[in-house]
């Protein structure tokens, strides 16, 4: 298994290097960063759509894809999901508790996993973000229930079972309305899941936490999806990135209080 992320442009290229360093530190996975060259040669509308091409561009059979603003902050073994028949991902941020409340119930998910004896969770409970859901659906008809949507910022796939999902997703993305001006490739990927009837095993929210404010998260958190470019609150992080002072240790110290060394499956 290898990690794959996208670093197109100087900002995302630098960010991807830090994210790749985090993944290497916590999982021992090496990463490939898809670059400006890959994007220019692809003919795709937006760099985010390069994730459709991971099996075309690389020879690897098992891939952990992650956005350049997703930072692994805890010991984890994604290798356990190599050749998994289902896509492995986290639920999309469809609940009001995801945003704007940012009140994730990590303990409830941990209890659910313990009770079931599995590492996966069921559908998220609570009021939905209807405005967000309507926005995602604005350019594409989606019959897949929002509580089954995945966030496409981090997922695990393999060539044998999932190449056709990404291929179908790119086909839909290239159709009129397939590129969403705000959420880019995600609606097309969701529609491809629906069309092909592909099943998903959902990791707990701890593996993909939406972070839009400075705060210290519990040490159970595995992956932080830090929306740095969208919030003035992260100005110091962005400055550190540009000055090459942003490191995996910096991320852990700022968001986990330096507690990113414990082991998780």
N, C-alpha and C positions, 0 to 999 in steps of 0.2 A: 504494500500500500504506500502511496505517496500523497502528499498534500498538493493542492493546486489553488492558486489565487490569481488575481488579475491586478497588474500594476501598470496601467496606461497613463502616461503623463508623469511629470516629475513628482507631483504631490503623492499620487497613488503608488508610484513606484517606490518611493521612500517608505510609505506606510506599509506596503506589502512586505518589505524587507523586515520590518519590525514584527509584523504578524507571523511571518515565517519563522523568525527567531523564537517567538513564543511557542509555536507549535513544536519546533524541534526540541526545545527545553522540556516541554511537558509530556510529549508523546514519543520522542525520538524519531519522528517522521521527517524526512527531507521534503522540501517543497520545490515545485516548479512555478515560477512567476511568469504568467503570460504578459507579454510586453507590447510596446508600441508597434513593433514589427508584426507581431501576430495580428493585432487589430487592423493595421493598414492592409495586410494581405487578405483579411477575412471578407471584406466587403460588407460587414455587418453595420447596422445603424448606430450601435452604442457598444462601448467596451464590455458592459455587463453581459452582453449576449455571447461573449466568447465561452462562457460556461457550457453552451450547447456543443462546443467543439472539443471538449477535453479528450474524448476517446479518439478523435481524428488527429489531434495534434500530438498526442503522447501514446507510447506503447504500453503503458501501465494497464493492468487489468482491474485494480482496485484503487479508488480515488476518494479522498476526503477533500471536497471542495469547500472553500471558505472565502468570504469577501475580505478585502484588504483591511476592513475596519472591525473584523472579528478576531479577538485575541484570546488564545487558550491560556488559562491562568492556573490550571490545576493538573496534577498528574492524571493521565487518562489513557485508556487502551482502545482507540478506535479500530486497531487491527483485529479486535475480536469480531468485527462485523464484515471482514473480508468474505466475499462471495455470498453475502446475505441475499436471499431472494427478494426481499422487499427493500425499497428505498428507506434509508435511515435518516431522519431529520427531526426538527422540532416544529411544533405548531407555530403557525404565523401569529403575529401580534394582533389578534382580533378582539381581545377583551379590553374593556375599559380599565381593568387592573393593569394591563400591559402599558397602556397609554391613555390618558395622561397621568393616571394615578401612580404607576410604577410601584405597585404593592403586590409583588409576586409572592404566592404562598408556597415557598419551597418545602416547608415542612409537610404540607398536605400531599404534595407529589411524592416526597420521600416515603411517606406512610403508605401511599398507594402502591409503590413499587415493592415495599417490604411485604405488604399483604398479599400481593399477587405472586411474589417470588420471581419477578422479572425486572428488567432494567427499563422497560417501556411503560408509557402512561396512556390513559384513555383520553377522551375528548375533554377539552378545557371547559370549566363551568363558570357561569357569571354573565353579566350583561355584555352584549356585543358592541363593538365600535361601528355603528351603522353608517356613519359618514365615511369612514375608511373603506368599509366593504363596498359601498356604492361607488366610491372613487375607483377601486380596483376593477369593478365590473363595468366601468364607464365605456371602455373600448372593446369589450369582449364578453360574450355570453358565457357565464359560468354556472353550471348546475351543481358543482361540487360544494357541499355545505361548508360554510366558512370555518366551522369548528374542525374541519378536516384539512384545511389549507396548511401548507408548509411555508416556512420562511426559507427562501432560496438562498439566504446568505451563508448557510452551512448545511451540507448534506453529504452522505456517504453512498456511493454507487459502485457498481462493477460492470465491466464490459458485457459479460454473459447475459445479465438480466435487465440492464438499464440503458444500453446504447440506444435502443429504439425509442425510449422516452425522450432522450435529449434530441434525437433526430426529429421526432414528431414535434417537439417543442420549437425547434428552429423553423420548421415548415410553417407552423401557426404564427410564429413571430414575424415571418416575412409576408404574411397576408395583410391586406389593408386593415388598419387598426390593431395589428398584432403588437406593435411597439407602443407601450404606455409611456406618456411623456413624463411621468413621475415615478412609476414603479417598473419601468423598463421591460425586462423579460419575464417578470414573475407571473403576470396573468396568462401568458402563453404556456408557461411551464405547468401551471395549475390546470389549464384546459387540456393539456396533453396527458396529465395524470388521469383526468376524467375520461377522455376519449379512449384511452388504452386500458382502463380499468386496473391501473397499477396500484398495488397496495403499499402502504407506508407503515413503518414502525416508528413511533414517536418517542424520542428521548425526552427526559424531563426538561422543564424550562431552564434549569441550571446550566444546560449546555449551550444556550443561546439567549442571553439576557439583553434586552434592549436597554441601552444606557444613554440617557439624554441629560443627565445632570451629574455633578460631582457628588459622590457619596461613597461610603464604604459598604461593600456587599458582603454577605455571609461567605465563609470559607468553603461552603458546599458548592459554590459557583465554579463551573468548568470553563465557560466561554462568555466573554463580554463583547457585545455588539455595540461598540462605542461610536455614536454618530457625531464624530468630532467636527466635521466640516459644517454642520448645521446649527451649532450652538456656540455662542460667544463665550460661554462658561468654560469651554475647552481651549481658550486662546493660548494658555501656557503650554498645553500639550502640543498644539500645532507649532508653536514657536520652537519647542524642544525637538520636534520632528525635523523642522527645517535646519536646525543647528546640529543635527545628528547626535542629539543627547537623549532621544527617546529610545528606551530599551525595554525588554521584557521585565526586568526588575522594576523599572519606573512604573509600568502599568500595574504590577502587583502591589507595589507599595502605596500607590495612590488609591486604588479601588478595593484592595483586599487587606490592606494593612500589613503586607509582606507575608501573608499566610497562604501562599500558593503552592506549597510543596507536598500536600497530602494526596494520597492515592485514591482514585475513583475508577470504577469500571464504566 
